[in-house]
Amino acid sequence: MSQLVTGEAVVLQVRIARMPTRALACAIDVILQLVVLGVLISLLAGFLIGGEASEALAVALIFVVVLVVMVGYRLVMETLTRGRTLGKMVLGLKVVRDDGSSIRFRHALVRTLMWFFVDFAPWFAACPGIVASLMNKQGKRIGDMVSGTVVIRERHQPMASPPLFVPGHLVQWAQSLELSRLSDELANASREYLARYTELLPDARNALGDALAYRVGQVTAPAPPVPIVAPAYLSAVLAERRRRELTRLATARPALNTGPFGPPNPYAVAVAPAGPYGVPAGPFVPPSPYGVLPPTPAMPGAPGPFPAPAPAAPYRPVAVNPQGWAAPGSNESGQWF
């Protein structure tokens, strides 16, 4: 995965197309071009031979046909389809600008001319584009560097959002968290870690979880009141962050009417009128990201069992002291609650 920053400073997570995939798409396009070129040259040769045209005219016409097919095909296709050729369509690739927006005629023109005359030109042994693509971290050839474009993959499975939860007896602690210093980059990294938790090797999973929990603990406060494992800690912080965002979006909605003469707000929640025949409905409550919370532990001396939910996976506990998270690799032992 790679990141593209839009003009509005929004970070897009995209998958860059690498050299083998781009080479296969290019091969499909070249085969199609050669077929069309062979048909056109055959028709042109029959016309020239039958008309007894001069050799100079024949060479000029063949050069024009080759130029139109090899250059015009890519230029027209990438302009009309906003960055796709037939080969790219087959493999699910697309050319976009460095900020993630669609390319235009000038980008397609620069890319096509650089492709034909520099990147894969016969007089350069068709290697400058290959060397540049292998050395660039985004797989750009020279034409991409000059035009400010990059080729991305559109066909990939979106990452499933991991289930987020907060242990029942830590809900009050989660609601008191200070999350203003938690950046979107760190939150997204933690979310990706939880989504890929089962795909990681145990050692790498534990090390990455401890490192992320330590970084999150440095920018959030207070520390958990009890020892808690890294995945559960990250899940609790992200769940509380999402709950606050949902609450903010819900409270930001305007009132039911914009004024005495304004139209009704389609996003407002209707409230039943008060009276002897109706009970007024309560205010809008956003959906809770916590799901079904476990019962609160009973007070000492109160009747009822004391629930102790067990973790769903064999997490390695990490100790938390009052000053903050233990550093990654700590040998202190904790306890799951």
N, C-alpha and C positions, 0 to 999 in steps of 0.2 A: 504494500500500500504506500501511496505517496500523498502529499498534501498540495493543493492548489489554493491560493489566496485570491478571492474575488476583489473587485474594486470597492466593495463595501466592507472589506476586512473580514469576510466570512471564510473560514477554513473548510475546504471540501476534501473529503477522503476519497481518493480515486485509485484505481489500479492501473499502473502504467503498462503499456504494451511493450514487450521486450523484442529483441532482435529476431529470434526464431519465428514468432508469430507474425511479425511484420514482414519477414522475408517470404513466408508462405502466402500472405495476402498479396504481396507484390508479384509473386510468381503467377498467381491466378490472373491478376490484371495483365501481366505481360503476355500470358498465353492467349487471352482474349484479344489483345491488341495485335498480336502476330497473326491470328486467324483473320481478323478484319483486314489487316495490312496485306496479307497474301491474296485475299479475294480482290481487293482494290487494284493491286499491282497487276494481277492477271488480266483484269478487265482493261486497265490502262495500256498494258503491253499489246493486247489484241487490237486496241484502237490505234495505237501508234504504228504498229506494223502494217495494218491495213491502209493507213493514210500516208504511209511513207514519210513520216515526220523526221526532222533532223535529229541528230544525236544529242545536241545541246538542249533542245526542247524536251526530249525524253528524260534526260537527267534532271532538268529543272522540275518537271512535273512529278517525277518520282520523289525528289527531295521534298516538295511541298506536301505530297500525300503522306510521307513518313512523318513529317513535322506535325501535320494536322492530327494524325492518329495518335502519335506518341505523346504529344503535348496537349492537344485539344481535348482528348478523352479525359485526362486527369483534371484539367482545368474546369471543364464543364461539369463533370460529375461532382467534384468537391465543392463547387460553387452552388449547384442546385440542391444537393443533399446536405449541405452544411457540414462537410468534412468526411464524406464517405465515398468510396468507390465500390465496385461490385465485389472485389476481393475483400475489402474491409467489411462489407455487409455480411459476407459469408462467415467471417471469423468474429464478428461482433466488435469491430474496432471503429474508432471515430477520432478525427483530428479536431482538437479544440485549441483555443488560445491559452496562453499561460495563466490567465485568470479564470479559466473554465468556461468562457463564453464561446459561442459558435464562431467559426471563421467566416470571412467574407471573400469577395473576389480578389482583393489585393493579396490576402494571405495564400489563397490557392494559386495565384499567379506566381508568386515568389517561390513557393514550395515546388511547383511543377518545373519552373525554369532551372532551379538549382538541382532538382532531381535529374533532369535530362542533360544538363551541361556540366555539372560538377560532381554530384554524389555518385552517379553510376555511369558517367561518361566513358566510352571506350578508350579515349585518349588518356584517361587517368586510371586505366585498368579496372574500372568499376569498383574501386576500393575505398575512396574517401568517405562515402556515406557509411560503409560497414565499420570502418575504424572509428569514426566519430560516434556512431551509435553504441559501440561496445565500450567506449571510454566515458560516455556521458551517463550520469547516474539516472537520468530520466529517459535514456535510450534515444536521445535526439540525434538526428543526422544534421548535416550542415544546413540543409534547407529549413529544418525546424528551428535551428538557432537563429538564422537570419530573419525568418518570418515571425518568430515568437510564438510557436505552436508546439504542441505535444500530442502524441497519439496515446489514447487511453483505451481500456477495455470496458465495454458496456455490459457484457454478459458475465456476471459473477453473482454468486449467491449472497444476498445481503446478510449481514451478521445479525443473528437473533438477539433481541434484547434480553439480558439475563434477568431472572426473577429476583427482585429486591425485597428485603424484609428487614424488620427490626424486632429483636426479641422483646417479648411483652414487658419485662421489668426494666427495659432500657428505653422505653418510649419517652419518658420525661427527660432523660439525659439527651436523647436525640433532638428533642424539641428545644433544648437549651443550647445547642451547638452554635458556634460562631463560624459561619461558612463564607464570609465575605472575601476571605483570602484564598479560597479554593478556586483555582483557575479551571477554565473549561478543558484545557489540555490535560491536566492531571485527572480531572473527573472522567474524561473520555478514555484515558489510559486505564483507569481502574475498571471502567465498564467493559472494555475489551478483555481485560484480564479475567473478569468473572465470566464473560461469555465463552472464553476459551479455556476455562479452568480444567475441564475433563480432558482436553487435548494435550495438555502439557505434561512433561515428565515430572515425577514427584519432586526431585531435587530442584529443578528449574521452577516448578510451581511454588514451592515453599520459599525459595529465595526471592522470586519476583513478588510474591504476596507480601513478604516481610518488608521489602524495599518500598513498595507502594504504600503500605500501611504506615511506615515510618515517615514518608514524605507527606502523606495526608495528615498525620498527627502533628507535624510541624506547623501546619497552616490552619488547624482547627483547634478549638478549645470549647469545653474542658475535655480532659482525657476520660475514657470510660471508667465508671466507678468500680468495675470488676474486671479481671482478666478476660479477654475475648480474643478469639482467633482472628487472623488477618482477613480471610474472606468474609466472615460475619461482620467485622468492623467496617470494611469497605462497603458492604451491602447496606449496613445501617446508615452510613453517611450519605450514600447516593440516594437511598430511599427518602431520607429526610430532605435532601436537596430537591428531589422531584416533587415531594409533597408541598414544599414552600412555593415552587414554581407554579404548580396547579392552583394553589390558593391565591397567588398573586394574579394569575390570569383570570380567575373567577371574580375577584374583587375589583379588577380593573374594568369590568363591564359597566357601561353606563346604566342609568336608571331606566325604569320601564318606559318612560316617555321622555323625549328630548325637550318638552315644554308644552304650554297650553295649546299651541298650534302645530306642534311637531308630530311626525308620524310615530307610531309605536316602534319600539326597539325590538327587532326580531331575535336578539340574543338574550333578552332579559327573561327571567323566570316569572311566570304569572303567579300572583299571590291571591288566594281566595279571600273574598271580603268577609270581614268580621260581622257577626250577627247571631241571632238565635238559631239559624238554620245552617250555619256553616262554621267550621273551625278554621281559623287562618292558618295557612301553610307556613312553615318555617322558612328561614332564609336558605338560599342555595348553598349546599355543602358539597365541595368538590370530592370526587372519589378518592378514597384513601389508598396510597401506594403500598400500605403495609399488608393488605390482604386481611385474612382472619387472624387476629392476634391471639396468642395463647392466654389462658386465664392468669390473672395477677396472683402471685404467691400470697397465701393466707398469712395473717399476722400471727405471731406466737400466741398460742393459747386459743386461737379461733378454730372452730370445727372445720373439717374438710381436709383433703389430701393436699400435699405440696407438690405441684407439677414440676417436673424436671425434664424438659424436652432434650432429646439427644440430637447431635448433628447428623445431617443426612449423609455426609461424607467424612472419611477419616482425616479431618483437618489436624494439622499440627498446632497446638496452642502456643501463643506468644504472650509473655507476661507484659503487663502495662503498669507502670508506676505512677504515682500522682503527678510527677513532673512531665509525663508524656509517654510516648511509645518507646519500647525498648529498641535499641539499634538493631539492624538486620544482622542475623547470625547470633543473637543472644541465646545463651544456654539456659536462661531462666525458664521455668515451667509455669504454665498457667492452668486454668480450669475453664471448661465450657459451661456457660449458663444459658 
